[in-house]
Amino acid sequence: MATMRQARLAVGVVSAGRVGSVLGAALARAGHTVVAASGLSADSIRRADELLPGVELLAPDAVVRRADLVLLALPDDALAGTVRGLVATDSLRAGQIIAHTSGAHGVEVLAPAMELGVLGLALHPAMTFTGRKEDIERLATACIGVTAAPDDEIAGSVGEALAVEMGAEPVRIPEAARPLYHAALTHGANHLITLVADCADLLRGAGIDNGERLLGPLLSAALDNVLRHGDRALTGPVARGDAGTVRTHLGVLVDEAADVLPSYVALANRTAVRAAKSGLLRADAAQEIEAVLGGGR
C-alpha cells in the first residue's frame, strides 16, 4: 500500500454521475490528479463543477487516453458495451488501470481491456450516493467491494490500496460471489428506501405531520439492533404472535393503502418464518399468523 501512496495517478472519470464525481473527488483528495471527466447532462456538469473543479469535460475515449487510472462509473447494463467501444477505438493501452464501480459485475466484463495488458478491477462502494460533498466523508464509514482476477494478487492489492486511499475499508469479493453480493446489498438498501417511503406515506395518510420525525429514531434503533443481534432484535405483532393486531393492519391497509398491502403481507410472512426459526415465535402462534396473512393475500 505504501507504493500506491507514493505513486500519483492521472485519473479519468467516465462519467461524472453521483458515484463517479464523488470517487474522483476522493481520489483527488488522496493526492491523485483527475485529468478529465465525461458528462453531458446538466446534473453531471453541475457535479463536476462542485466536486471536480477545473477538470475538463471530454468525450469518454478522450478521457481514457489521458488517464493512468480509468474509473468507469456507469450503469450496470452500459458497462460491457463501453468497454468494447474503448477497445475498438484504441483508447486503452497496456499498463493502465481500469476500474468499474458496478456492484453487479466482477472483472469478467473488463476482459476485452485486460487482454490488452490493462489491469482490471471492480471497486464497488457499498453505500448510497447523493452526488454531494458529504458523500466523500461518508466513504470513511463505508466498505468498498474489491474484485480482481483470481490469479492476480497485484491487482487485488492495488484495488485495496485505492479503497483505503479513498477513506473506505476494502473487502475482497470473489468473482463468483458478485451476483449474490449485489442482490443482498440491493435488497437491503434500495428496498429499505421503498419501505421507509411507504411508511412515511402511511403516516401522512393518517393525518400525522412530520412522520419522518417519528420514523427516524425507531428505524435507526431497529437497524442498529439487527446488525448487533440478528433475529433476536425482532419485535412487533408478528414476532409476538399477535394475530389480531395483524388482522387489523390488513383491514386498514385494504381500506386506506391497498397498494402497500402486498409488501406488508410478504414481509410479515418472511418475519414470521425468521421469528419461528429463531425460537421467538411458538409453532401454534406461527400457524395463526400464517392463517391471517393467507387471508390477507
C-alpha positions in Angstrom: 0.0 0.0 0.0 2.9 2.3 0.6 3.9 2.0 -3.0 0.4 3.1 -4.1 0.5 6.1 -1.8 3.8 7.2 -3.4 2.6 6.7 -7.0 0.4 9.6 -8.1 -2.0 8.6 -10.8 -3.7 10.6 -13.6 -7.4 9.7 -13.1 -10.1 9.8 -15.8 -13.7 9.6 -14.7 -16.3 8.1 -17.0 -18.8 9.5 -16.1 -19.4 12.4 -13.6 -22.6 11.0 -12.1 -23.3 10.6 -8.4 -20.7 7.9 -7.9 -18.0 8.9 -10.4 -17.8 12.5 -9.3 -17.6 11.6 -5.6 -14.9 8.9 -6.1 -13.0 11.2 -8.4 -13.0 13.8 -5.6 -11.9 11.3 -3.0 -9.0 10.2 -5.2 -8.1 13.9 -5.8 -8.1 14.4 -2.0 -5.8 11.5 -1.7 -3.3 13.2 -3.9 -4.1 11.8 -7.3 -4.9 14.2 -10.2 -8.2 14.0 -12.0 -7.2 14.9 -15.5 -10.6 14.7 -17.3 -14.1 13.5 -16.9 -17.1 12.8 -19.2 -20.6 14.1 -18.6 -23.3 15.7 -20.8 -26.3 16.2 -18.6 -26.8 19.4 -16.6 -26.6 17.4 -13.4 -23.2 15.9 -14.4 -21.8 19.3 -15.3 -23.0 20.7 -12.0 -21.4 17.9 -10.1 -18.2 18.3 -11.9 -18.1 22.0 -11.2 -18.7 21.3 -7.5 -16.7 18.2 -6.8 -14.1 18.2 -9.7 -13.4 22.0 -10.1 -11.2 22.8 -13.1 -11.5 19.3 -14.6 -12.1 19.3 -18.3 -15.2 17.5 -19.6 -14.4 15.4 -22.7 -15.8 12.5 -24.6 -15.2 9.2 -22.9 -12.5 8.0 -25.3 -10.5 11.3 -24.8 -10.8 10.9 -21.1 -9.5 7.4 -21.2 -6.5 8.3 -23.4 -5.3 10.9 -20.8 -5.6 8.6 -17.8 -3.4 6.1 -15.9 -6.4 5.1 -13.8 -9.8 4.9 -15.7 -12.8 5.0 -13.4 -15.9 3.7 -15.2 -18.8 4.8 -13.1 -21.6 3.6 -15.4 -24.9 1.9 -15.2 -24.6 -1.9 -15.0 -26.0 -2.6 -18.4 -23.9 0.1 -20.1 -20.6 -1.3 -18.9 -19.9 -4.1 -21.3 -20.6 -2.0 -24.4 -18.5 0.9 -23.2 -15.5 -1.4 -22.6 -15.9 -2.9 -26.1 -16.1 0.6 -27.5 -12.9 1.7 -25.8 -11.1 -1.3 -27.1 -12.4 -0.8 -30.6 -11.3 2.9 -30.7 -7.8 2.1 -29.4 -8.4 4.3 -26.4 -6.7 1.9 -23.9 -3.1 1.0 -23.6 -1.1 -1.7 -21.7 -0.2 -0.7 -18.2 -3.3 1.4 -17.5 -5.6 0.5 -14.6 -9.3 0.3 -15.4 -11.8 0.1 -12.5 -15.6 0.0 -12.7 -17.9 0.7 -9.8 -20.8 -1.7 -10.7 -21.9 -4.0 -7.9 -23.4 -6.5 -10.3 -20.2 -7.2 -12.2 -16.8 -8.5 -11.4 -13.8 -8.2 -13.7 -15.1 -10.6 -16.4 -16.8 -7.6 -18.0 -13.4 -6.0 -18.4 -11.9 -9.0 -20.2 -11.5 -7.2 -23.6 -9.5 -4.5 -21.9 -7.5 -6.8 -19.8 -6.4 -8.8 -22.9 -4.6 -5.6 -24.0 -2.5 -5.6 -20.8 -4.8 -3.3 -18.8 -5.1 -4.1 -15.1 -8.8 -4.6 -14.3 -10.6 -4.0 -11.1 -14.1 -3.9 -9.7 -14.4 -1.3 -7.0 -18.0 -1.1 -5.7 -18.7 1.3 -2.8 -21.2 -0.3 -0.5 -23.1 2.9 0.2 -25.8 5.1 -1.4 -24.8 8.3 -3.1 -26.4 11.7 -3.4 -23.6 13.2 -5.5 -22.8 15.9 -2.9 -19.7 16.7 -0.9 -20.9 14.9 2.2 -20.6 11.6 0.3 -16.8 12.0 0.4 -16.9 12.0 4.2 -19.4 9.0 4.3 -16.8 7.0 2.5 -14.8 6.9 5.7 -17.6 4.8 7.3 -18.2 2.6 4.2 -16.7 -0.5 2.6 -15.6 -1.0 -1.0 -16.1 -4.4 -2.5 -12.8 -5.2 -4.4 -12.7 -7.9 -7.1 -9.7 -8.8 -9.2 -8.9 -11.8 -11.4 -8.4 -14.8 -9.1 -4.7 -15.2 -10.0 -3.8 -11.5 -9.9 -2.8 -10.7 -6.4 -1.1 -7.5 -7.6 -4.4 -6.2 -9.0 -6.2 -7.1 -5.8 -3.6 -5.2 -3.7 -3.9 -2.2 -6.0 -7.7 -2.2 -5.5 -7.4 -2.5 -1.8 -4.9 0.4 -1.7 -7.2 2.6 -3.8 -10.1 1.9 -1.5 -8.0 2.8 1.6 -6.8 6.0 -0.1 -10.5 7.0 -0.7 -11.1 6.5 3.0 -13.0 3.3 2.8 -12.4 -0.2 4.1 -11.6 -2.8 1.3 -13.4 -6.1 1.3 -12.4 -8.8 -1.2 -15.4 -10.2 -3.1 -14.7 -13.2 -5.3 -15.9 -13.0 -8.9 -18.4 -15.9 -8.5 -20.0 -14.2 -5.4 -20.7 -10.8 -7.1 -24.4 -11.6 -8.2 -25.4 -12.7 -4.7 -23.4 -10.0 -3.0 -25.1 -7.4 -5.1 -28.6 -8.9 -4.6 -28.0 -8.7 -0.9 -27.0 -5.1 -0.9 -29.8 -4.1 -3.3 -32.4 -5.9 -1.3 -31.2 -4.1 1.9 -30.5 -0.6 0.7 -32.9 0.0 -2.2 -35.8 -1.8 -0.7 -35.3 -0.2 2.6 -35.8 3.2 0.9 -39.0 2.0 -0.6 -40.2 0.6 2.7 -39.4 3.8 4.6 -41.1 6.0 2.0 -44.2 3.8 2.1 -44.3 4.1 5.9 -44.0 7.9 5.7 -46.8 8.0 3.2 -49.0 5.9 5.5 -48.4 8.3 8.4 -49.3 11.2 6.1 -52.4 9.4 5.1 -53.3 9.1 8.8 -53.0 12.9 9.1 -49.8 12.8 11.1 -47.4 15.6 10.3 -43.7 15.2 10.2 -43.9 11.4 10.1 -40.2 11.3 9.4 -39.5 12.6 12.9 -41.4 9.6 14.3 -39.7 7.1 12.0 -36.1 8.3 12.4 -35.3 7.1 15.9 -37.4 4.0 15.6 -35.8 2.8 12.3 -32.3 3.8 13.4 -32.7 1.8 16.6 -34.1 -1.2 14.6 -31.2 -1.1 12.2 -28.6 -0.9 14.9 -30.3 -3.7 16.8 -30.5 -6.1 13.9 -26.8 -5.5 13.0 -25.8 -6.3 16.5 -28.2 -9.1 17.4 -29.7 -10.5 14.2 -33.1 -12.2 14.5 -33.1 -11.7 18.3 -33.8 -8.0 17.5 -37.3 -8.8 16.1 -40.2 -7.1 17.9 -43.8 -6.3 17.0 -47.0 -8.1 16.5 -45.8 -10.8 14.1 -42.8 -11.8 16.3 -45.1 -11.8 19.4 -47.9 -13.8 17.7 -50.5 -11.0 18.0 -52.7 -12.3 15.1 -55.5 -9.9 16.0 -53.3 -6.9 15.5 -52.0 -8.2 12.2 -55.6 -8.8 11.1 -56.4 -5.1 12.0 -53.4 -4.0 10.0 -54.6 -5.9 6.9 -58.1 -4.4 7.2 -56.9 -0.8 7.4 -54.5 -1.3 4.5 -57.2 -2.8 2.3 -59.3 0.3 3.0 -56.6 3.0 3.1 -53.5 1.9 1.2 -54.2 -1.2 -0.9 -51.0 -0.7 -2.9 -48.9 -1.2 0.2 -50.8 -4.4 1.3 -48.8 -6.9 -0.9 -45.4 -5.8 0.5 -46.8 -5.8 4.1 -48.0 -9.3 3.7 -44.8 -10.5 2.0 -42.6 -9.0 4.7 -44.8 -10.2 7.5 -44.7 -13.7 6.2 -40.9 -13.5 6.0 -40.8 -12.1 9.5 -42.9 -14.9 10.8 -40.6 -17.5 9.2 -37.5 -15.9 10.8 -39.1 -15.4 14.1 -40.2 -19.1 14.2 -36.8 -20.4 13.2 -35.0 -18.3 15.9 -37.4 -19.5 18.6 -39.1 -16.2 19.2 -42.5 -17.3 17.8 -44.2 -20.5 19.1 -45.3 -23.0 16.4 -49.0 -22.6 17.3 -48.7 -18.8 17.1 -46.8 -19.0 13.8 -49.7 -21.1 12.3 -52.2 -18.5 13.4 -50.2 -15.6 11.9 -49.8 -17.6 8.7 -53.5 -18.2 8.5 -54.2 -14.4 9.0 -51.7 -13.5 6.4 -53.0 -16.0 4.0 -56.3 -14.3 4.3 -54.6 -11.0 3.5 -53.3 -12.4 0.2 
